[in-house]
Amino acid sequence: MSKGNNDFFKVKKDWSEIKDRLLAYYLPQYFQKVLMTNKPIFYVDCFAGMGKFDDGKDGSPRIALQIRDSSICHSRAQSPLINTCFIDLNYGNELKANTAEFNNQNGIPLVIQGRYEEEIEKLLSDKRGQNVFLYIDPYGIRALNYTLFSKFADYGFSSIEMLINMNSFGFMRAACRAMKVDYVINESLDDLVEYDPTQVDASVQSINLLNSIAGGDFWQTIVMDYTANKIDGYEAEKRFSNGYKQQLRKKYTYVLDMPICIKSRQHPKYRMIHISNHEDGCILMADNMFSRSEELFVEVQNQGQLSLFSFDVQNNTIDENDIRQKMLDFLATVPNGMTADKLIAAFFTEYGVVCKSGVLRDIWKEFEKNGTIEVIRIPATTPTGLPSAFFTEDRKKKQSVTIRRLRI
């Protein structure tokens, strides 16, 4: 499906609802927390669409603007400021009309009709010292140039976060086409809104394009292993997604992904990827991702709706024994210990969103009780002189926690 598909905005599809729901639950937490830095937020929806669907449902621009207004209204920051920008190639006039009601004391949304790839560097060039959030939900993969993501890390922002929709199955299908290999799986890919390689079909140019999207040529080895029947198409998608996250981790500390299934009991076709250099953002998004998956699992069970989030094929159970072992293994890689929030964020980046952050803190309680870990708390005692027992860090209270494994 191309960017200019006229039917796309007639009805908001279920998978669009879920992506926007993930954004809508996260943004209030993000805005409130980051506004307290007393530095401006620059929020950019890089593929904004029309802002509203013909069926009356709000698109991501209107959702973000409603949250902007509510967040500024309730913020305790000295001078809360959220500047918003919406980019779309085809629907500039519709975007302006559908966001006009948000031209208020909180700011006038900037609407740009153009290509994200051509506009974004100009927009960010003077945002040094600000907090930047990019929502990047393209209709395919062509626009996801890794070089741009890499550059953003060096722009000198106070903070940067990105929520990216990566069409991972679409990438693997294009990768196989470029290397003249048939990509075969047991599920239909007709519902994918993906990169169309017609103008760069199976040429060196298309391979170079795919290299620029992936941030390297690691995907070619995956295709060769698939061709040699060492892995199937589903494992190829999973390996590509992991490799892509590893590329992003060269420039960003914390990278999360949440699989999205188009239909119940199918494999993931898309990955929502969250990038941050701060542990707070990583933990907030991880908890948000897990909560949305739980919520949708209940909806599927009760109402038979589509299941769009999945822990790699409809496994919504938590294996706490497995999580305990993973935590022990991870602690062994940091012999000098790590502060609690950084440890949680690093754990999720390494193993994925396998649980909520509270589950990890409960596991630490067990480990401390049986002498597996040492917990260094500041302050070490309560105001009444008792030993501190907290596992949650709080900068305002000057409360910190460091976890170190004792028995290996």
C-alpha positions in Angstrom: 0.0 0.0 0.0 1.5 3.3 -1.0 1.5 6.6 1.0 -1.1 8.1 -1.3 -3.6 5.3 -0.9 -7.0 7.1 -0.8 -8.7 4.4 1.1 -6.4 4.3 4.1 -8.0 7.0 6.1 -11.6 5.9 5.5 -11.7 3.6 8.5 -9.2 3.3 11.3 -7.9 -0.3 11.3 -7.4 -2.3 14.5 -3.6 -2.4 14.2 -3.6 1.4 13.9 -5.8 1.6 17.0 -3.2 -0.4 18.9 -0.2 1.5 17.8 -1.9 4.8 18.8 -3.0 3.3 22.0 0.6 2.4 22.9 1.5 6.1 22.2 -1.5 7.5 24.0 -0.8 5.6 27.2 2.9 6.5 27.2 2.8 10.2 26.3 1.2 11.5 29.4 3.8 9.8 31.6 6.6 11.1 29.2 5.3 14.7 29.1 4.8 15.0 32.8 8.2 13.5 33.7 10.2 15.4 31.1 8.5 18.7 31.6 9.9 18.7 35.1 13.4 19.2 33.6 12.1 22.8 32.8 13.5 22.4 29.2 11.2 22.5 26.1 9.9 19.3 24.6 9.9 19.1 20.8 7.4 16.4 19.7 7.4 15.3 16.0 4.9 12.9 14.3 7.0 12.1 11.3 4.2 10.4 9.2 1.2 12.1 10.6 -1.4 11.3 7.9 -4.6 13.3 7.9 -4.9 13.6 11.7 -8.4 12.1 11.7 -10.1 9.2 9.9 -13.3 9.5 7.9 -15.1 7.3 10.5 -14.5 10.1 13.1 -11.7 8.4 15.0 -8.7 10.5 15.9 -5.3 9.8 14.4 -2.0 10.2 16.2 -1.7 14.0 15.8 -5.0 14.8 17.5 -4.2 12.2 20.2 -0.9 13.8 20.9 -2.3 17.3 21.0 -5.0 16.4 23.4 -2.4 14.9 25.7 -0.2 18.0 25.2 -3.0 20.3 26.4 -3.8 18.1 29.4 -0.2 17.7 30.4 0.6 21.4 30.3 -2.6 22.1 32.3 -1.6 19.7 35.0 2.2 20.2 35.0 4.0 21.4 38.1 6.9 22.6 36.0 7.8 26.3 36.2 7.2 27.0 32.5 5.9 23.9 30.7 6.5 24.1 27.0 5.6 21.4 24.4 6.2 22.3 20.8 4.6 20.0 18.2 5.3 19.3 14.6 3.4 17.1 12.1 4.9 16.0 8.8 3.1 14.3 6.0 3.8 14.1 2.3 0.3 14.2 0.9 -2.1 15.6 3.5 -0.9 18.9 4.7 -4.2 20.8 4.2 -6.2 18.1 5.9 -3.7 18.0 8.8 -4.0 21.7 9.3 -7.8 21.5 9.2 -8.0 18.6 11.6 -5.6 20.2 14.1 -6.8 23.7 13.9 -8.8 23.5 17.1 -5.6 23.0 19.0 -4.2 26.4 18.0 -4.4 27.8 21.6 -2.3 29.2 24.4 -0.2 26.0 24.4 1.1 26.7 20.9 0.2 26.4 17.3 1.1 23.0 15.8 3.6 23.2 13.0 2.3 21.3 9.9 4.8 20.5 7.2 3.8 18.9 3.9 6.9 17.2 2.7 9.1 14.1 3.1 10.2 13.2 6.6 13.7 12.3 5.2 14.1 15.8 3.7 12.6 17.8 6.6 13.7 16.2 9.8 17.3 17.3 10.0 16.4 20.9 9.3 13.8 20.7 12.1 16.2 19.3 14.6 19.2 21.4 13.8 18.4 24.1 16.3 17.0 21.9 19.1 20.2 21.4 21.0 19.5 21.2 24.8 15.8 20.4 24.2 13.9 17.1 24.9 13.0 15.5 21.6 10.4 12.8 20.9 9.9 11.3 17.4 6.9 9.1 16.5 7.9 7.4 13.3 5.1 5.3 11.9 5.7 5.1 8.1 3.7 3.1 5.6 6.7 0.9 4.8 10.4 0.7 5.3 11.9 2.9 2.6 12.0 6.0 4.8 13.6 4.3 7.8 17.2 5.3 7.1 19.5 4.2 9.9 22.0 6.9 9.1 19.4 9.5 10.3 18.8 7.7 13.5 22.5 7.5 14.1 22.9 11.2 13.5 20.2 12.2 16.0 22.2 10.7 18.8 24.9 13.3 18.3 22.7 16.4 18.1 23.2 17.4 21.7 19.6 17.1 22.8 18.9 17.1 26.5 17.1 13.8 25.7 15.8 12.0 22.7 13.3 9.2 22.5 11.9 7.5 19.4 8.9 5.2 18.9 9.4 3.5 15.5 7.1 1.1 13.6 9.4 -1.4 11.8 7.7 -3.5 9.2 10.1 -6.4 9.9 8.3 -9.0 7.7 8.1 -6.4 4.9 11.8 -5.9 5.2 12.5 -9.7 5.0 10.3 -10.0 1.9 12.1 -7.1 0.2 15.4 -8.6 1.3 14.6 -11.9 -0.3 13.4 -10.2 -3.5 16.7 -8.2 -3.7 18.7 -11.4 -3.4 16.4 -13.3 -5.8 15.0 -15.7 -3.2 11.4 -16.7 -2.6 10.1 -15.8 0.9 7.7 -18.4 2.0 5.7 -18.6 5.2 2.5 -20.3 6.2 0.6 -17.0 6.8 -0.7 -14.4 4.4 1.3 -11.2 4.0 -1.5 -9.4 2.1 -2.3 -7.2 5.1 1.2 -5.7 5.3 1.5 -2.0 4.5 5.0 -2.2 3.2 7.9 -0.9 1.1 7.3 -1.3 -2.6 10.5 -2.2 -4.4 9.2 -1.9 -7.9 11.7 0.8 -8.9 14.7 -0.9 -7.4 13.7 -4.5 -8.1 16.4 -7.1 -7.3 19.3 -4.8 -8.1 22.4 -3.5 -6.4 20.5 -0.3 -5.8 17.9 -2.2 -3.8 20.6 -4.0 -1.8 22.2 -0.7 -1.0 18.8 0.7 0.0 18.2 -2.2 2.4 21.7 -1.8 3.8 20.9 1.9 4.6 17.6 0.9 6.3 19.1 -1.9 8.4 22.3 0.0 9.2 24.5 -2.7 7.7 24.6 -5.8 5.6 24.0 -8.3 8.5 20.6 -9.1 6.9 22.2 -10.7 3.9 23.6 -13.5 6.1 20.1 -14.1 7.4 18.8 -14.5 3.9 21.6 -16.9 3.0 20.8 -19.0 6.1 17.1 -19.0 5.1 18.0 -20.0 1.6 20.1 -22.9 2.9 17.1 -24.0 5.0 19.0 -23.4 8.3 16.1 -21.2 9.5 12.5 -20.7 8.5 10.9 -17.4 7.5 9.7 -16.7 11.1 13.1 -17.2 12.6 14.6 -15.0 9.8 12.2 -12.1 10.8 13.2 -12.6 14.5 16.9 -12.6 13.7 16.6 -9.5 11.6 14.7 -7.7 14.4 17.4 -8.6 16.9 20.1 -7.6 14.5 18.4 -4.3 13.9 18.1 -3.6 17.6 21.8 -4.4 18.0 22.6 -1.8 15.3 20.6 0.8 17.1 22.3 0.0 20.4 25.6 1.2 18.9 24.2 4.7 19.3 21.5 4.4 21.9 21.7 2.8 25.4 18.2 1.3 25.6 16.3 -0.3 22.8 12.9 -2.1 23.3 10.6 -3.8 20.9 7.1 -5.1 21.0 5.9 -7.6 18.4 2.6 -6.8 16.7 0.4 -9.5 15.2 -2.1 -8.6 12.5 -4.4 -11.5 13.4 -5.0 -13.7 16.4 -2.6 -16.7 16.6 -0.3 -15.4 13.9 3.4 -14.5 14.2 4.5 -10.9 14.6 4.5 -8.9 11.4 5.6 -5.5 12.8 7.8 -4.4 15.6 7.2 -1.3 17.6 10.7 -0.2 18.6 11.4 2.3 21.4 14.7 4.0 21.7 16.0 6.0 24.6 19.3 7.0 26.3 17.7 7.3 29.7 16.6 4.4 32.0 13.4 6.2 33.1 12.0 6.3 29.6 12.9 2.7 28.9 11.2 1.5 32.1 8.1 3.6 31.5 7.8 2.3 28.0 8.5 -1.3 29.0 5.7 -1.3 31.6 3.4 0.4 29.1 4.1 -2.2 26.5 3.5 -5.1 28.9 0.3 -3.5 30.2 -1.0 -3.1 26.7 -0.2 -6.7 25.9 -2.1 -7.9 29.0 -5.0 -5.6 28.2 -5.3 -6.9 24.7 -4.9 -10.6 25.7 -8.0 -10.1 27.9 -9.9 -8.5 25.0 -9.0 -11.4 22.7 -10.1 -13.9 25.3 -13.4 -12.1 26.2 -14.4 -10.7 22.8 -12.6 -12.6 20.1 -10.9 -9.5 18.8 -7.7 -9.4 16.9 -4.6 -9.9 19.0 -2.1 -7.3 17.8 0.5 -7.6 20.6 2.2 -10.9 21.3 5.2 -12.3 23.1 6.3 -14.1 20.0 3.3 -16.0 19.1 0.5 -15.7 21.6 2.4 -16.7 24.7 1.2 -14.2 27.3 2.3 -16.3 30.4 5.1 -15.1 32.6 7.7 -17.8 33.4 9.2 -16.3 36.6 11.7 -19.1 36.9 13.1 -18.2 33.5 13.1 -14.5 34.5 15.0 -15.3 37.7 17.6 -17.2 35.8 18.0 -14.5 33.2 18.4 -12.0 36.0 21.1 -14.1 37.7 22.9 -14.5 34.3 22.7 -10.8 33.7 24.0 -9.8 37.1 27.0 -12.1 36.5 28.0 -9.7 33.6 28.1 -6.7 35.9 30.4 -7.9 38.8 30.6 -4.4 40.3 26.8 -4.1 40.4 24.4 -1.6 38.8 21.9 0.9 40.1 18.4 -0.5 40.2 16.8 1.6 37.4 19.7 1.1 35.0 19.7 -2.6 35.8 16.0 -2.9 34.9 16.4 -0.9 31.7 19.5 -2.9 30.6 17.7 -6.2 31.4 14.7 -5.3 29.2 17.0 -4.2 26.4 18.9 -7.5 26.6 16.0 -9.9 27.1 12.9 -8.0 25.9 9.7 -6.9 27.7 9.2 -10.3 29.5 7.4 -8.8 32.5 6.7 -5.5 34.3 9.5 -3.8 36.3 7.7 -4.7 39.5 8.3 -8.4 38.9 12.1 -7.8 38.8 12.0 -5.9 42.1 10.1 -8.8 43.7 12.7 -11.2 42.4 15.4 -9.0 44.0 13.6 -9.2 47.3 13.9 -13.0 47.1 17.6 -12.8 46.1 18.4 -10.5 49.0 16.6 -12.7 51.5 18.5 -15.8 50.4 21.8 -14.1 50.1 22.2 -14.2 46.3 22.7 -10.4 46.0 24.0 -7.5 48.0 21.7 -4.4 48.0 23.4 -1.1 48.7 20.8 1.5 49.7 21.2 5.3 50.2 20.1 6.2 52.7 20.9 3.0 54.5 18.5 3.6 57.3 15.0 5.1 57.7 14.4 8.3 59.7 13.6 6.0 62.7 16.9 4.2 62.5 15.7 0.9 61.0 17.5 -0.6 58.0 16.1 0.7 54.6 14.3 -1.9 52.5 13.3 0.0 49.4 14.1 -1.2 45.8 12.8 2.0 44.1 15.0 4.9 43.3 13.8 8.5 43.8 16.0 11.4 42.9 13.9 13.9 44.8 14.4 12.0 48.0 18.0 11.3 47.1 17.2 7.6 47.3 19.3 5.2 45.4 19.7 1.4 45.1 22.6 -0.7 43.8 22.3 -4.4 43.1 25.3 -6.7 43.1 25.4 -10.5 42.8 27.2 -12.3 45.6 27.1 -16.0 44.6 28.1 -17.1 41.1 
